[in-house]
Amino acid sequence: MVATTTLPVSKRQIGGVCLGNAIEFYDFVTYAYFAAQIGRTFFPSDTPGLSLLASLATFGVGFLTRPLGAILLGRFADRAGRKPAMLVSFALMGFASLALPLIPSYAAIGIAAPVLVVLCRLIQGFAVGGEVGAATAFLMEAAPINRRGLYTSLQAMSADISALTAGMIGLILSSVMSDAALDAWGWRIALLLGAAIIPVGLLLRRTLVETLHPTAEAADDVPPGISYRRVAIAGVCLVAAATTTNYLLKYMTTYASSTLGMSTQLAFGATVVVGLCGAICAPLAGALSDRIGRRPVMLTPWILLALAVFPCFELLEHQRSAAALYLACAILATASTFASSVFFVVIAESLPQRVRSGALGLIYALAVSVFGGSAQFLVAWLTQLTGSPMTPAWYMIGGVIVGLVAMFALPETAPVKHARTALPDGTPA
């Protein structure tokens, strides 16, 4: 029987987890949105495109320490509790996120500037690696059994809200500032705005209750007959596919300006579209998966995504307009988010509580470190090498195919589809 939580978890506490998660991802993805400006600040070069590649490589460095954060903080969360692990990860992210925008440029302090940027990215990666497993485990364990999909999808929703917020800030800054001012200090404002909210998130997280209760019942709170090895392998493939698509969508701002030659202001509009679609679709997908099951909510939009990738990028290549960019981003982001927001629910429900945070965090970190961290750099490099603006489409479709195969290897874990598990009062879930 699947265990349920009887803990008095308030909406404010759920909000605290989501806000903290949003702030952590805001600081992480804002770097990607301002990759071109950060590249010119810390990695100046006379060779066209080289500073961007150096900046994207540094973005990828942040993924190297994610597995380490997942192992250390994830194990800490499985032993000491979800709350202390989330407080540690949040504090580390806060320190690095405040320090990065205060680093002087390469012109001011030379090689020390990029070294300090890399150090901040390593700390951020470590923090995010520990955050995902603990936060996802908390949300699932705090949820009523028939609303696990909805609660867990809030993790994806908060990350999408952070992307939306970062995109809107980038759009506003690019509208009121010149390109020179944006390069000089505009991107620093965007990062500092995220750092300014860190005390609020830290205060909210200190009020959290603890959802880790390693009782005999909680230790066996997964559907019977599940192979953990199969879940781990399929989970890595599934998250790899999702993160490849996700970070390529976040790359659309850089792609629109650097490859398609669109203005910075129009390019930042793409991030707003992607973030808005994700913020809306994630909770809808989670709630729907509670009613009809996880598998149909994953499979249907993912198949639609596979069919839409090439038409969307072909539209962009031929039109190169704001309308084409925003339409393509909306279609791809809607299909991707609707499916991927349910991935973590399935993986979390397939793992026992005693190892849930660490295992989930490690699955996520390994997949993201190998595939997510390299996606933007490889696409930018391959685009320069081939000269083809269709390069992101080929890269994305590869990830979509891997994800589609992995979906069939994962079990159906939704209680509504799994033996109609009863609620504590005896009513069916």
VOPAGU-2260 file (C-alpha; in pm, 1 decimal, decimal comma):
REM VOPAGU-2260
SITE   aa  ch    i         X         Y         Z
SITE  MET   A    0       0,0       0,0       0,0
SITE  VAL   A    1     121,4     348,9     -82,0
SITE  ALA   A    2     183,6     558,8     227,0
SITE  THR   A    3      18,6     895,5     267,7
SITE  THR   A    4     125,1    1203,7     455,1
SITE  THR   A    5     -72,4    1335,2     748,6
SITE  LEU   A    6     159,3    1627,9     813,6
SITE  PRO   A    7       9,6    1976,1     848,4
SITE  VAL   A    8     186,9    2128,3     550,6
SITE  SER   A    9      45,3    2474,9     484,2
SITE  LYS   A   10      17,6    2658,5     154,9
SITE  ARG   A   11     275,2    2905,0     284,9
SITE  GLN   A   12     525,7    2623,4     334,9
SITE  ILE   A   13     459,0    2482,2     -10,6
SITE  GLY   A   14     504,4    2836,0    -138,4
SITE  GLY   A   15     835,3    2861,5      47,9
SITE  VAL   A   16     969,3    2551,2    -124,4
SITE  CYS   A   17     851,0    2674,8    -464,2
SITE  LEU   A   18     986,7    3027,2    -411,0
SITE  GLY   A   19    1324,2    2893,9    -304,6
SITE  ASN   A   20    1334,6    2662,9    -603,9
SITE  ALA   A   21    1233,8    2949,1    -835,0
SITE  ILE   A   22    1508,1    3176,4    -699,6
SITE  GLU   A   23    1771,7    2905,5    -740,9
SITE  PHE   A   24    1670,1    2839,4   -1101,1
SITE  TYR   A   25    1630,7    3209,5   -1175,1
SITE  ASP   A   26    1992,9    3275,7   -1091,1
SITE  PHE   A   27    2103,2    2970,3   -1287,3
SITE  VAL   A   28    1907,3    3035,1   -1608,7
SITE  THR   A   29    1959,5    3412,6   -1612,1
SITE  TYR   A   30    2321,6    3338,6   -1693,1
SITE  ALA   A   31    2205,3    3150,5   -2003,9
SITE  TYR   A   32    1981,9    3438,1   -2113,7
SITE  PHE   A   33    2266,3    3689,1   -2083,6
SITE  ALA   A   34    2534,4    3452,3   -2215,8
SITE  ALA   A   35    2633,5    3688,0   -2497,3
SITE  GLN   A   36    2670,9    3990,2   -2265,8
SITE  ILE   A   37    2854,7    3789,7   -1997,8
SITE  GLY   A   38    3084,4    3647,5   -2264,3
SITE  ARG   A   39    3188,4    3993,3   -2380,0
SITE  THR   A   40    3244,6    4102,7   -2018,3
SITE  PHE   A   41    3460,3    3814,7   -1894,5
SITE  PHE   A   42    3580,8    3643,6   -2213,7
SITE  PRO   A   43    3661,4    3920,9   -2465,0
SITE  SER   A   44    3783,2    3803,9   -2805,1
SITE  ASP   A   45    3841,0    3945,9   -3151,7
SITE  THR   A   46    3729,9    3616,2   -3307,6
SITE  PRO   A   47    3354,7    3623,1   -3390,2
SITE  GLY   A   48    3155,8    3388,4   -3168,9
SITE  LEU   A   49    3450,4    3287,4   -2948,9
SITE  SER   A   50    3344,5    3491,4   -2645,1
SITE  LEU   A   51    2993,7    3340,9   -2668,8
SITE  LEU   A   52    3135,1    2988,2   -2682,5
SITE  ALA   A   53    3355,7    3062,2   -2380,2
SITE  SER   A   54    3055,6    3198,8   -2191,2
SITE  LEU   A   55    2843,7    2893,7   -2279,1
SITE  ALA   A   56    3129,1    2664,6   -2177,3
SITE  THR   A   57    3133,7    2839,3   -1838,3
SITE  PHE   A   58    2757,5    2792,1   -1819,2
SITE  GLY   A   59    2825,8    2421,9   -1872,5
SITE  VAL   A   60    3084,5    2421,1   -1592,9
SITE  GLY   A   61    2800,3    2477,6   -1350,1
SITE  PHE   A   62    2672,3    2131,2   -1432,8
SITE  LEU   A   63    2993,9    1953,4   -1337,4
SITE  THR   A   64    2928,0    1985,3    -964,4
SITE  ARG   A   65    2560,0    1891,7    -982,6
SITE  PRO   A   66    2625,3    1518,4    -929,1
SITE  LEU   A   67    2842,7    1598,0    -627,9
SITE  GLY   A   68    2568,8    1818,1    -483,3
SITE  ALA   A   69    2311,3    1547,3    -551,4
SITE  ILE   A   70    2520,1    1283,4    -375,5
SITE  LEU   A   71    2621,3    1486,6     -69,5
SITE  LEU   A   72    2311,9    1702,5     -14,1
SITE  GLY   A   73    2076,4    1430,3    -138,1
SITE  ARG   A   74    2218,0    1179,6     108,7
SITE  PHE   A   75    2202,3    1447,2     377,0
SITE  ALA   A   76    1832,7    1499,6     294,0
SITE  ASP   A   77    1763,4    1125,3     322,0
SITE  ARG   A   78    1929,3    1107,9     663,1
SITE  ALA   A   79    1885,4    1445,2     834,7
SITE  GLY   A   80    1570,8    1557,2     654,1
SITE  ARG   A   81    1447,1    1754,0     355,8
SITE  LYS   A   82    1435,0    2086,2     540,1
SITE  PRO   A   83    1802,8    2114,5     646,7
SITE  ALA   A   84    1920,1    2002,9     301,4
SITE  MET   A   85    1707,7    2266,6     129,3
SITE  LEU   A   86    1837,0    2534,6     367,8
SITE  VAL   A   87    2199,4    2445,8     289,8
SITE  SER   A   88    2145,9    2439,6     -87,2
SITE  PHE   A   89    1959,8    2769,9     -74,7
SITE  ALA   A   90    2230,8    2940,5     130,7
SITE  LEU   A   91    2502,4    2824,3    -110,3
SITE  MET   A   92    2306,1    2942,0    -411,7
SITE  GLY   A   93    2243,2    3276,3    -243,0
SITE  PHE   A   94    2614,0    3333,3    -180,9
SITE  ALA   A   95    2717,6    3247,3    -538,6
SITE  SER   A   96    2430,7    3438,8    -697,1
SITE  LEU   A   97    2517,6    3753,3    -505,0
SITE  ALA   A   98    2889,5    3722,5    -575,8
SITE  LEU   A   99    2872,7    3661,9    -952,1
SITE  PRO   A  100    2724,2    3996,3   -1061,7
SITE  LEU   A  101    2971,3    4181,5    -835,4
SITE  ILE   A  102    3280,4    4037,5   -1006,8
SITE  PRO   A  103    3474,9    4307,6   -1198,0
SITE  SER   A  104    3520,7    4262,5   -1572,0
SITE  TYR   A  105    3821,4    4105,6   -1746,5
SITE  ALA   A  106    3933,9    4453,8   -1845,4
SITE  ALA   A  107    3950,2    4552,1   -1477,6
SITE  ILE   A  108    4116,6    4252,0   -1308,6
SITE  GLY   A  109    4232,3    4029,1   -1592,2
SITE  ILE   A  110    4232,5    3650,0   -1566,3
SITE  ALA   A  111    4098,0    3661,3   -1209,1
SITE  ALA   A  112    3757,6    3762,0   -1348,1
SITE  PRO   A  113    3680,8    3443,8   -1544,9
SITE  VAL   A  114    3832,8    3230,8   -1266,3
SITE  LEU   A  115    3591,1    3381,4   -1012,7
SITE  VAL   A  116    3299,3    3336,9   -1254,2
SITE  VAL   A  117    3383,0    2968,0   -1293,2
SITE  LEU   A  118    3405,4    2930,1    -912,9
SITE  CYS   A  119    3060,5    3086,7    -868,7
SITE  ARG   A  120    2915,5    2858,0   -1136,1
SITE  LEU   A  121    3061,3    2552,8    -960,3
SITE  ILE   A  122    2897,0    2654,6    -631,5
SITE  GLN   A  123    2565,8    2722,3    -807,8
SITE  GLY   A  124    2577,5    2382,2    -974,1
SITE  PHE   A  125    2647,1    2208,6    -642,4
SITE  ALA   A  126    2352,4    2388,1    -482,0
SITE  VAL   A  127    2105,6    2309,6    -760,2
SITE  GLY   A  128    2219,7    1945,8    -763,3
SITE  GLY   A  129    2117,5    1913,5    -400,1
SITE  GLU   A  130    1803,0    2122,5    -434,3
SITE  VAL   A  131    1613,0    1920,6    -693,4
SITE  GLY   A  132    1602,2    1589,0    -508,6
SITE  ALA   A  133    1514,0    1736,6    -169,4
SITE  ALA   A  134    1251,5    1980,3    -300,0
SITE  THR   A  135    1082,3    1722,7    -523,2
SITE  ALA   A  136    1077,9    1464,5    -243,4
SITE  PHE   A  137     929,7    1720,2      -3,5
SITE  LEU   A  138     650,6    1819,9    -242,2
SITE  MET   A  139     557,0    1459,7    -316,9
SITE  GLU   A  140     562,2    1353,5      47,9
SITE  ALA   A  141     363,6    1659,8     156,6
SITE  ALA   A  142      88,6    1596,5     -98,8
SITE  PRO   A  143    -240,1    1412,9     -47,4
SITE  ILE   A  144    -205,4    1081,3    -227,7
SITE  ASN   A  145    -451,9    1175,9    -500,6
SITE  ARG   A  146    -276,0    1509,0    -569,9
SITE  ARG   A  147      86,0    1401,6    -591,4
SITE  GLY   A  148     104,3    1491,1    -958,4
SITE  LEU   A  149     -13,7    1844,9    -896,2
SITE  TYR   A  150     208,6    1907,8    -594,8
SITE  THR   A  151     521,7    1763,6    -755,3
SITE  SER   A  152     459,7    1957,4   -1076,9
SITE  LEU   A  153     491,5    2278,1    -873,7
SITE  GLN   A  154     865,8    2216,2    -879,0
SITE  ALA   A  155     863,2    2241,0   -1258,5
SITE  MET   A  156     619,4    2531,9   -1246,3
SITE  SER   A  157     841,8    2732,8   -1012,5
SITE  ALA   A  158    1140,3    2676,6   -1242,3
SITE  ASP   A  159     931,0    2794,5   -1538,5
SITE  ILE   A  160     814,4    3100,3   -1344,2
SITE  SER   A  161    1178,5    3184,1   -1280,3
SITE  ALA   A  162    1247,5    3153,6   -1653,4
SITE  LEU   A  163     946,7    3376,0   -1726,1
SITE  THR   A  164    1060,6    3635,8   -1471,9
SITE  ALA   A  165    1415,5    3635,2   -1604,2
SITE  GLY   A  166    1284,5    3671,7   -1958,4
SITE  MET   A  167    1059,5    3964,7   -1865,8
SITE  ILE   A  168    1343,3    4139,7   -1683,9
SITE  GLY   A  169    1568,8    4082,5   -1983,1
SITE  LEU   A  170    1300,4    4217,8   -2215,6
SITE  ILE   A  171    1254,5    4531,1   -2003,3
SITE  LEU   A  172    1628,0    4592,7   -1969,3
SITE  SER   A  173    1689,5    4543,0   -2341,8
SITE  SER   A  174    1403,7    4784,8   -2418,3
SITE  VAL   A  175    1527,4    5072,3   -2201,2
SITE  MET   A  176    1902,7    5022,2   -2232,4
SITE  SER   A  177    2144,6    5037,6   -2522,0
SITE  ASP   A  178    2340,8    4727,1   -2618,5
SITE  ALA   A  179    2654,2    4886,7   -2475,5
SITE  ALA   A  180    2488,7    4953,0   -2138,9
SITE  LEU   A  181    2343,1    4601,4   -2134,5
SITE  ASP   A  182    2693,1    4462,2   -2188,4
SITE  ALA   A  183    2849,3    4689,3   -1926,4
SITE  TRP   A  184    2609,3    4653,4   -1634,1
SITE  GLY   A  185    2255,1    4568,0   -1745,4
SITE  TRP   A  186    2302,3    4192,0   -1703,0
SITE  ARG   A  187    2433,4    4255,3   -1351,2
SITE  ILE   A  188    2101,6    4417,4   -1255,6
SITE  ALA   A  189    1913,6    4107,8   -1369,3
SITE  LEU   A  190    2122,6    3879,7   -1147,3
SITE  LEU   A  191    2112,5    4114,8    -846,8
SITE  LEU   A  192    1732,5    4131,1    -861,3
SITE  GLY   A  193    1721,3    3756,5    -801,5
SITE  ALA   A  194    1971,3    3781,4    -518,1
SITE  ALA   A  195    1759,4    4050,8    -350,6
SITE  ILE   A  196    1475,2    3802,8    -284,8
SITE  ILE   A  197    1701,0    3541,8    -124,6
SITE  PRO   A  198    1635,1    3656,0     237,8
SITE  VAL   A  199    1259,5    3609,5     183,6
SITE  GLY   A  200    1307,9    3255,8      54,2
SITE  LEU   A  201    1542,2    3168,4     338,0
SITE  LEU   A  202    1292,2    3297,1     594,9
SITE  LEU   A  203    1007,7    3093,6     443,8
SITE  ARG   A  204    1214,7    2776,9     429,6
SITE  ARG   A  205    1297,7    2801,8     798,8
SITE  THR   A  206     927,2    2750,6     873,6
SITE  LEU   A  207     902,8    2417,7     690,2
SITE  VAL   A  208     787,6    2101,1     860,5
SITE  GLU   A  209     979,8    1779,9     798,6
SITE  THR   A  210     832,7    1519,2     561,8
SITE  LEU   A  211    1102,9    1254,8     611,7
SITE  HIS   A  212     967,6     991,5     849,1
SITE  PRO   A  213    1153,3     662,0     792,4
SITE  THR   A  214     885,9     432,9     935,7
SITE  ALA   A  215     827,2      79,9     811,0
SITE  GLU   A  216     526,7     198,4     611,3
SITE  ALA   A  217     704,9     494,2     453,0
SITE  ALA   A  218    1004,4     278,6     360,4
SITE  ASP   A  219     781,6      74,5     130,4
SITE  ASP   A  220     570,4     353,8     -18,9
SITE  VAL   A  221     610,2     253,9    -384,1
SITE  PRO   A  222     389,2      35,2    -604,1
SITE  PRO   A  223     496,4    -332,3    -595,9
SITE  GLY   A  224     698,9    -499,2    -869,9
SITE  ILE   A  225     916,1    -200,6    -960,0
SITE  SER   A  226    1279,9    -257,6   -1061,0
SITE  TYR   A  227    1489,4      24,6    -917,3
SITE  ARG   A  228    1768,9     -38,9   -1169,4
SITE  ARG   A  229    1520,3      -6,1   -1453,8
SITE  VAL   A  230    1381,2     312,6   -1302,2
SITE  ALA   A  231    1731,0     458,3   -1265,9
SITE  ILE   A  232    1834,3     386,6   -1626,4
SITE  ALA   A  233    1503,2     497,4   -1775,7
SITE  GLY   A  234    1498,8     799,2   -1545,0
SITE  VAL   A  235    1842,1     918,5   -1659,4
SITE  CYS   A  236    1736,1     883,0   -2024,8
SITE  LEU   A  237    1406,0    1058,9   -1960,5
SITE  VAL   A  238    1560,1    1351,0   -1772,6
SITE  ALA   A  239    1835,6    1374,3   -2034,8
SITE  ALA   A  240    1572,0    1411,8   -2304,9
SITE  ALA   A  241    1374,6    1665,0   -2103,9
SITE  THR   A  242    1674,1    1875,1   -2006,4
SITE  THR   A  243    1810,1    1879,2   -2362,5
SITE  THR   A  244    1479,2    2014,8   -2488,9
SITE  ASN   A  245    1446,1    2251,0   -2193,4
SITE  TYR   A  246    1788,5    2410,5   -2225,8
SITE  LEU   A  247    1756,4    2439,9   -2601,6
SITE  LEU   A  248    1434,0    2631,2   -2544,1
SITE  LYS   A  249    1621,7    2856,1   -2301,1
SITE  TYR   A  250    1886,8    2895,0   -2570,3
SITE  MET   A  251    1628,7    3042,9   -2810,3
SITE  THR   A  252    1714,8    3397,0   -2696,1
SITE  THR   A  253    2081,7    3355,3   -2785,7
SITE  TYR   A  254    1987,8    3160,6   -3100,6
SITE  ALA   A  255    1750,0    3432,1   -3220,3
SITE  SER   A  256    2004,5    3711,0   -3176,0
SITE  SER   A  257    2330,5    3533,4   -3265,6
SITE  THR   A  258    2210,9    3297,3   -3540,8
SITE  LEU   A  259    1896,2    3454,1   -3682,1
SITE  GLY   A  260    2021,2    3811,7   -3647,8
SITE  MET   A  261    1714,6    3939,1   -3459,9
SITE  SER   A  262    1728,3    4233,8   -3220,8
SITE  THR   A  263    1805,1    4173,3   -2854,4
SITE  GLN   A  264    1462,6    4300,9   -2752,2
SITE  LEU   A  265    1272,8    4061,6   -2981,3
SITE  ALA   A  266    1499,9    3774,7   -2881,2
SITE  PHE   A  267    1423,3    3822,1   -2511,4
SITE  GLY   A  268    1055,1    3796,6   -2595,4
SITE  ALA   A  269    1114,9    3427,8   -2668,9
SITE  THR   A  270    1210,0    3364,3   -2306,4
SITE  VAL   A  271     885,0    3523,1   -2192,1
SITE  VAL   A  272     684,3    3295,0   -2421,7
SITE  VAL   A  273     872,6    2982,6   -2309,5
SITE  GLY   A  274     842,1    3069,5   -1940,6
SITE  LEU   A  275     472,5    3157,3   -1965,6
SITE  CYS   A  276     385,3    2834,1   -2145,7
SITE  GLY   A  277     579,5    2632,8   -1889,5
SITE  ALA   A  278     426,1    2806,7   -1587,7
SITE  ILE   A  279      74,5    2740,1   -1718,1
SITE  CYS   A  280     122,7    2388,4   -1851,4
SITE  ALA   A  281     319,7    2231,6   -1564,6
SITE  PRO   A  282      41,2    2236,4   -1300,2
SITE  LEU   A  283    -221,2    2148,3   -1561,8
SITE  ALA   A  284     -21,2    1841,9   -1661,4
SITE  GLY   A  285      35,3    1741,0   -1299,8
SITE  ALA   A  286    -332,4    1772,7   -1211,6
SITE  LEU   A  287    -440,2    1583,8   -1523,8
SITE  SER   A  288    -197,0    1301,6   -1446,8
SITE  ASP   A  289    -368,8    1261,1   -1108,5
SITE  ARG   A  290    -697,1    1198,5   -1288,5
SITE  ILE   A  291    -606,7     986,6   -1590,7
SITE  GLY   A  292    -258,5     853,5   -1510,4
SITE  ARG   A  293     101,3     955,4   -1575,9
SITE  ARG   A  294     170,6     768,1   -1899,8
SITE  PRO   A  295     -91,2     927,9   -2129,0
SITE  VAL   A  296       2,1    1276,8   -2006,6
SITE  MET   A  297     367,5    1204,1   -2087,9
SITE  LEU   A  298     329,6    1020,7   -2416,4
SITE  THR   A  299      74,1    1227,3   -2608,3
SITE  PRO   A  300     244,4    1570,8   -2591,2
SITE  TRP   A  301     589,0    1416,0   -2637,2
SITE  ILE   A  302     478,0    1255,2   -2963,7
SITE  LEU   A  303     335,5    1591,3   -3071,6
SITE  LEU   A  304     669,8    1750,7   -2983,1
SITE  ALA   A  305     851,6    1504,3   -3208,5
SITE  LEU   A  306     621,5    1598,2   -3496,4
SITE  ALA   A  307     657,0    1973,4   -3435,4
SITE  VAL   A  308    1035,0    2021,5   -3402,0
SITE  PHE   A  309    1132,8    2043,9   -3769,4
SITE  PRO   A  310     830,4    2245,2   -3888,4
SITE  CYS   A  311     893,1    2500,8   -3612,8
SITE  PHE   A  312    1261,1    2548,1   -3695,4
SITE  GLU   A  313    1190,7    2555,5   -4068,4
SITE  LEU   A  314     940,2    2831,4   -4001,9
SITE  LEU   A  315    1205,6    3022,9   -3809,8
SITE  GLU   A  316    1467,6    2975,1   -4079,5
SITE  HIS   A  317    1241,9    3109,0   -4354,3
SITE  GLN   A  318    1052,5    3382,8   -4168,8
SITE  ARG   A  319    1304,3    3508,3   -3908,7
SITE  SER   A  320    1034,6    3726,5   -3757,8
SITE  ALA   A  321     906,7    3785,9   -3406,2
SITE  ALA   A  322     575,2    3615,7   -3487,7
SITE  ALA   A  323     750,2    3303,0   -3616,3
SITE  LEU   A  324     986,0    3295,3   -3317,5
SITE  TYR   A  325     711,1    3329,2   -3058,9
SITE  LEU   A  326     481,1    3078,6   -3231,4
SITE  ALA   A  327     758,3    2819,5   -3255,5
SITE  CYS   A  328     856,7    2872,0   -2891,0
SITE  ALA   A  329     494,5    2843,5   -2775,7
SITE  ILE   A  330     436,0    2515,6   -2959,1
SITE  LEU   A  331     761,8    2353,7   -2849,7
SITE  ALA   A  332     743,1    2478,6   -2489,2
SITE  THR   A  333     380,4    2369,6   -2443,5
SITE  ALA   A  334     441,2    2015,6   -2568,4
SITE  SER   A  335     771,2    1978,8   -2384,2
SITE  THR   A  336     650,6    2113,3   -2048,8
SITE  PHE   A  337     325,7    1917,4   -2052,3
SITE  ALA   A  338     520,7    1592,5   -2078,0
SITE  SER   A  339     837,1    1666,2   -1880,9
SITE  SER   A  340     660,3    1809,1   -1575,1
SITE  VAL   A  341     523,0    1459,1   -1509,8
SITE  PHE   A  342     861,2    1286,1   -1545,3
SITE  PHE   A  343     970,4    1371,7   -1192,6
SITE  VAL   A  344     641,2    1252,2   -1047,2
SITE  VAL   A  345     689,2     908,2   -1198,8
SITE  ILE   A  346    1052,5     880,3   -1089,0
SITE  ALA   A  347     978,5    1004,0    -735,7
SITE  GLU   A  348     685,0     764,3    -694,7
SITE  SER   A  349     903,8     476,2    -812,1
SITE  LEU   A  350    1166,2     528,8    -539,4
SITE  PRO   A  351    1134,5     443,3    -166,7
SITE  GLN   A  352    1144,8     733,3      77,3
SITE  ARG   A  353    1468,6     623,5     242,5
SITE  VAL   A  354    1668,0     695,1     -76,6
SITE  ARG   A  355    1425,8     917,6    -269,8
SITE  SER   A  356    1602,1    1252,2    -239,6
SITE  GLY   A  357    1952,5    1124,8    -311,1
SITE  ALA   A  358    1853,8     888,0    -592,0
SITE  LEU   A  359    1624,0    1137,6    -760,7
SITE  GLY   A  360    1883,1    1412,6    -731,0
SITE  LEU   A  361    2156,4    1188,9    -873,2
SITE  ILE   A  362    1940,0    1074,5   -1165,2
SITE  TYR   A  363    1864,0    1436,0   -1241,4
SITE  ALA   A  364    2219,4    1561,5   -1192,9
SITE  LEU   A  365    2385,4    1294,4   -1408,7
SITE  ALA   A  366    2144,4    1348,7   -1695,1
SITE  VAL   A  367    2159,2    1727,1   -1674,9
SITE  SER   A  368    2536,9    1740,3   -1631,3
SITE  VAL   A  369    2609,8    1528,9   -1937,2
SITE  PHE   A  370    2333,5    1644,8   -2168,9
SITE  GLY   A  371    2194,5    1974,2   -2036,1
SITE  GLY   A  372    2526,9    2134,9   -1955,9
SITE  SER   A  373    2668,4    2061,2   -2299,6
SITE  ALA   A  374    2356,5    2124,2   -2510,4
SITE  GLN   A  375    2388,7    2499,3   -2559,9
SITE  PHE   A  376    2763,3    2490,7   -2620,9
SITE  LEU   A  377    2742,7    2201,6   -2868,2
SITE  VAL   A  378    2452,1    2355,0   -3058,9
SITE  ALA   A  379    2630,6    2690,9   -3083,4
SITE  TRP   A  380    2953,1    2520,2   -3194,2
SITE  LEU   A  381    2779,0    2292,6   -3446,9
SITE  THR   A  382    2582,8    2587,7   -3584,2
SITE  GLN   A  383    2905,9    2777,8   -3643,1
SITE  LEU   A  384    3070,0    2467,2   -3789,5
SITE  THR   A  385    2789,0    2378,9   -4030,3
SITE  GLY   A  386    2645,0    2723,7   -4087,7
SITE  SER   A  387    2299,1    2568,6   -4068,8
SITE  PRO   A  388    2029,9    2731,6   -3852,0
SITE  MET   A  389    1855,3    2391,4   -3843,4
SITE  THR   A  390    2122,9    2247,1   -3613,7
SITE  PRO   A  391    1914,2    2293,2   -3293,5
SITE  ALA   A  392    1627,3    2099,5   -3456,4
SITE  TRP   A  393    1845,5    1794,7   -3523,6
SITE  TYR   A  394    1986,7    1808,5   -3171,6
SITE  MET   A  395    1644,0    1844,2   -3014,4
SITE  ILE   A  396    1485,8    1560,2   -3212,0
SITE  GLY   A  397    1761,2    1327,4   -3092,8
SITE  GLY   A  398    1669,6    1400,0   -2732,6
SITE  VAL   A  399    1298,6    1359,9   -2804,6
SITE  ILE   A  400    1353,8    1011,8   -2951,4
SITE  VAL   A  401    1556,7     902,3   -2647,6
SITE  GLY   A  402    1281,9    1028,6   -2417,6
SITE  LEU   A  403    1011,3     850,7   -2612,7
SITE  VAL   A  404    1190,9     516,8   -2577,5
SITE  ALA   A  405    1249,5     572,1   -2205,0
SITE  MET   A  406     881,7     645,2   -2138,1
SITE  PHE   A  407     784,5     290,5   -2230,4
SITE  ALA   A  408    1032,0     152,4   -1976,1
SITE  LEU   A  409     878,0     335,7   -1680,7
SITE  PRO   A  410     574,0     199,4   -1493,6
SITE  GLU   A  411     240,1     368,4   -1438,6
SITE  THR   A  412     263,2     500,4   -1082,2
SITE  ALA   A  413     -48,5     716,8   -1044,3
SITE  PRO   A  414    -262,9     584,9    -756,5
SITE  VAL   A  415    -577,1     640,7    -966,2
SITE  LYS   A  416    -444,7     385,7   -1215,2
SITE  HIS   A  417    -268,8     163,1    -963,2
SITE  ALA   A  418    -519,8     -52,5    -780,4
SITE  ARG   A  419    -741,1     245,4    -690,4
SITE  THR   A  420    -551,9     304,4    -367,9
SITE  ALA   A  421    -780,0     416,8     -83,8
SITE  LEU   A  422    -747,8     739,4     109,3
SITE  PRO   A  423    -724,2     739,9     489,9
SITE  ASP   A  424   -1101,7     786,5     528,5
SITE  GLY   A  425   -1170,3     484,6     308,0
SITE  THR   A  426   -1281,6     669,9      -1,3
SITE  PRO   A  427   -1118,6     575,4    -334,2
SITE  ALA   A  428    -834,2     791,2    -461,7
